[in-house]
Amino acid sequence: MSITSRLFSLTLFVAAITTSFLGVTASASSPDYGSNNKAGGFFAVNGIEMYYEIYGAGEPLVLIHGSGQSIADMSAQISHFAANYQVIVADSRAHGRSGITEEQMTYKIMASDWIGLINHLQLPPVRLIGWSDGGNISLEIARAYPENVDRLAVMGANLSPDKSAVHSWAVDWVMDFSTEIDRQIAAGNTDQNWAALKQHFYLLRELPDMSLAELASIEAPVLVMAGDKDIIREEHTVLMYQTLPKAHLAIFPGETHFTPATDPILFNTTVQRFMEQPYSRPESKDFIFGDPEETH
């Protein structure tokens, strides 16, 4: 199978799981997420027009999609969380209806875009849910803009793009397709938006580059999640959990990088529990020896 065919196969797979599984929580009467002009609008930030939509009422909860995705890919999360929260969801730059510039996007730039939107909407500290690249953006927001974040849940996030963090098959695929993108651009192919794909694959190939010290500086509570057969190595996910000062860990059994779509009930209920309860970090030894901070 050619590299281009593999891309089309992956695109069809993502479309299939979106069609098959997002309908579990989104009813036939649900809004057209991602193209609902009644709930949407554009905001000028860092040289682009960023498209966003707002649903529900309550404390603000921000949803950030992954690479190559858009608002529509978070449909199952919008439908679920809008019952109890004011859900803010947007297309990241170079995705969906949001704009793109010639400057290579980075997680720092994308985090700045999102903070611009949060400040534009005059939101108090928000809860963040980030999937894949959205998880990386969420971690950067929590690191660089701690005053804007109450807590966050990240799914399939990583600190680096190499084989210490990402399974080798995925790293090899990203490298192969990056070469194919350059070839298609040089040939003048217009079948796809190769310029946008080039920026997407730069992120996958070269970033993130967050150090363990930077990760450890995040003060907000973090729920770290992954499937037990994720794109991200399970030992890397555990390392992230162990490095964060306030964290919970959820490795979903029998799941993949795509759990928010393939099992939205499992994903949403896990995240909801973390979002609603006061953060605590019980330890098994406390049940045996007692809590040393407990007064008698």
C-alpha positions in Angstrom: 0.0 0.0 0.0 1.4 3.5 -0.9 1.9 6.2 1.6 -0.9 8.3 0.0 -3.2 5.3 0.2 -2.3 4.8 3.9 -3.3 8.4 4.6 -6.6 7.9 2.9 -7.2 4.7 4.8 -6.5 6.5 8.1 -8.8 9.4 7.1 -11.6 6.9 6.3 -11.0 5.1 9.6 -11.3 8.3 11.6 -14.5 9.2 9.6 -15.9 5.8 10.3 -15.4 5.9 14.0 -16.8 9.4 14.1 -19.9 8.3 12.3 -20.4 5.1 14.1 -19.6 6.1 17.7 -20.3 9.8 18.1 -24.0 9.1 17.5 -24.1 7.2 20.7 -24.4 10.4 22.7 -25.4 13.0 20.0 -29.1 12.7 19.2 -30.7 13.3 15.8 -31.8 16.7 17.1 -28.3 17.7 18.2 -26.9 20.9 16.7 -24.5 20.7 13.7 -21.4 20.9 15.8 -18.7 22.8 13.9 -21.1 24.5 11.5 -23.7 25.9 13.9 -23.6 29.6 13.2 -26.2 30.3 15.9 -23.7 29.1 18.6 -20.6 30.1 16.7 -18.5 33.1 15.9 -15.0 34.2 14.9 -12.3 35.9 17.0 -9.2 37.6 15.6 -6.1 36.4 17.4 -2.4 36.1 16.4 -3.0 36.8 12.7 -5.9 34.3 12.2 -9.6 34.2 12.6 -10.4 31.5 15.1 -13.8 29.9 14.9 -15.5 28.8 18.1 -18.9 27.6 19.4 -20.5 27.8 22.9 -23.1 25.4 24.4 -24.7 25.0 27.8 -24.5 27.0 31.0 -22.4 26.7 34.1 -18.7 26.8 34.9 -16.6 27.1 31.8 -15.2 23.9 30.3 -12.9 24.1 27.2 -12.6 21.3 24.7 -9.5 21.1 22.4 -9.4 18.6 19.5 -6.4 16.8 18.1 -4.3 17.0 15.0 -6.3 16.9 11.7 -9.6 17.2 13.6 -12.1 19.9 14.3 -15.0 20.8 16.5 -17.2 18.0 15.0 -14.8 15.4 16.4 -15.6 16.5 19.9 -19.4 16.0 19.4 -19.7 13.3 22.0 -18.0 15.4 24.6 -20.0 18.6 23.7 -23.3 16.7 24.0 -22.3 15.2 27.4 -20.7 18.1 29.1 -23.1 20.8 27.9 -25.7 19.4 30.3 -23.7 20.7 33.3 -21.1 23.2 32.0 -20.7 26.1 29.6 -18.8 24.3 26.9 -16.4 26.3 24.8 -15.1 24.5 21.7 -13.1 25.8 18.8 -11.1 24.9 15.7 -7.4 25.3 16.4 -5.4 27.2 13.8 -5.0 25.5 10.5 -8.0 23.2 11.3 -11.7 23.4 10.5 -13.0 26.9 9.9 -10.1 28.7 11.6 -7.4 30.4 9.7 -3.8 29.6 8.8 -0.7 31.7 8.3 2.6 31.0 6.6 4.3 30.9 10.0 4.7 27.4 11.2 2.3 26.7 14.0 3.6 25.4 17.4 2.0 24.4 20.6 3.1 27.7 22.2 1.4 29.7 19.4 -1.7 27.5 19.6 -1.9 27.9 23.4 -1.6 31.6 22.9 -4.6 31.5 20.5 -6.7 29.6 23.0 -5.8 32.0 25.9 -6.7 34.9 23.6 -10.1 33.3 23.2 -10.5 32.6 26.9 -9.6 36.2 27.8 -11.9 37.5 25.0 -14.8 35.6 26.5 -13.8 37.0 30.0 -13.8 33.5 31.5 -12.7 32.6 35.0 -10.2 29.8 35.4 -11.4 27.1 33.1 -11.5 23.3 33.0 -9.7 21.9 30.0 -10.2 18.7 28.1 -7.6 18.0 25.4 -7.3 15.0 23.1 -4.0 14.1 21.5 -2.5 17.4 20.2 -5.3 19.1 22.1 -3.8 17.5 25.2 -0.4 18.9 24.3 -1.9 22.4 23.9 -3.7 22.0 27.2 -0.5 21.2 29.0 1.2 24.2 27.5 -1.7 26.4 28.5 -1.5 25.1 32.1 2.3 25.6 32.1 2.4 29.1 30.6 -0.9 30.5 31.8 -1.6 28.9 35.2 -3.9 31.7 36.3 -6.4 30.7 33.6 -6.6 27.1 34.5 -8.6 25.3 37.2 -7.8 21.7 36.2 -7.3 19.7 33.0 -7.7 16.2 31.5 -5.5 15.1 28.7 -5.9 12.1 26.5 -2.9 10.6 24.5 -0.6 13.6 25.2 3.2 13.5 25.0 6.2 15.5 25.9 8.4 14.7 22.8 7.8 13.3 19.3 10.5 10.6 19.3 10.5 6.9 19.9 11.0 7.3 23.6 7.4 8.7 23.8 5.7 7.5 20.6 5.5 4.0 19.3 8.0 3.4 16.5 5.4 2.6 13.8 3.8 6.0 14.3 7.1 7.8 14.2 8.1 6.0 11.0 4.7 6.8 9.4 5.0 10.5 10.3 8.5 10.6 8.8 7.4 8.8 5.6 4.4 11.0 5.0 6.3 14.2 5.7 8.5 13.2 2.7 5.4 12.5 0.7 4.0 16.0 1.6 7.1 17.7 0.3 6.9 15.6 -2.9 3.3 16.6 -3.5 4.0 20.3 -2.9 7.0 20.2 -5.3 4.8 18.5 -7.9 2.1 21.2 -7.6 -0.6 18.7 -6.5 -3.8 20.4 -5.4 -5.8 17.3 -4.4 -5.4 18.2 -0.7 -4.3 21.2 1.3 -0.7 20.1 1.4 0.5 23.4 3.0 -1.8 22.8 6.0 -0.7 19.1 6.1 2.9 20.2 6.1 2.3 22.3 9.2 0.3 19.5 10.9 3.1 17.0 10.3 5.8 19.3 11.4 4.0 19.3 14.8 3.8 15.5 14.8 7.5 15.2 13.7 9.3 17.9 15.7 7.1 18.8 18.7 6.3 18.9 21.5 9.5 19.7 23.4 8.3 20.1 27.0 10.9 19.1 29.5 10.1 17.1 32.7 11.0 20.2 34.7 8.4 22.3 32.8 5.8 19.6 33.2 6.5 19.4 36.9 5.9 23.2 37.1 2.2 22.7 36.3 0.3 23.5 39.5 -3.2 22.6 38.4 -4.6 19.1 38.9 -4.2 16.9 35.8 -6.0 13.7 34.7 -3.5 11.8 32.5 -5.3 9.3 30.2 -4.4 6.9 27.4 -5.5 3.6 25.9 -3.6 0.5 26.7 -2.8 0.3 23.0 -2.3 4.0 22.4 -0.1 5.8 19.9 1.8 7.1 22.9 4.0 4.5 24.8 2.4 3.5 28.1 5.6 4.0 30.0 5.7 7.6 28.7 2.2 8.2 29.9 3.1 6.9 33.3 6.2 9.1 33.4 4.0 12.1 32.8 1.7 11.1 35.6 4.6 10.5 38.0 6.2 13.9 37.1 3.1 16.0 37.6 2.7 17.2 41.2 -1.0 16.8 41.2 -2.2 14.0 39.0 -4.5 11.1 38.5 -3.9 8.3 35.9 -6.3 6.4 33.8 -5.2 3.7 31.3 -8.3 2.5 29.5 -8.3 -1.3 29.1 -8.9 -2.6 25.6 -8.7 0.9 24.2 -6.6 3.1 21.8 -5.7 6.7 21.1 -9.3 7.2 19.9 -11.3 6.4 23.1 -13.1 9.7 23.2 -14.9 8.5 20.0 -14.9 4.7 20.3 -16.1 4.6 23.9 -17.4 8.1 24.7 -19.4 6.9 27.8 -16.2 5.5 29.4 -14.2 8.5 28.5 -16.8 11.1 29.5 -17.7 9.6 32.8 -14.1 9.2 33.8 -13.4 12.8 33.0 -16.6 14.0 34.6 -15.7 12.4 37.9 -12.3 14.1 37.9 -13.9 17.5 37.0 -16.6 17.4 39.6 -14.8 16.1 42.7 -12.3 18.2 44.8 -8.8 17.0 43.9 -7.2 14.6 46.4 -4.3 12.2 46.2 -5.0 9.2 48.5 -2.3 6.6 48.9 -2.6 2.9 49.8 -0.2 3.3 52.7 -2.5 5.8 54.4 -5.1 3.1 54.7 -2.6 0.8 56.4 -0.6 3.2 58.6 -3.0 6.2 58.7 -2.6 9.6 57.3 0.5 11.3 59.0 -1.2 14.7 58.5 -4.3 13.7 60.3 -4.7 15.2 63.7 -5.8 13.1 66.7 
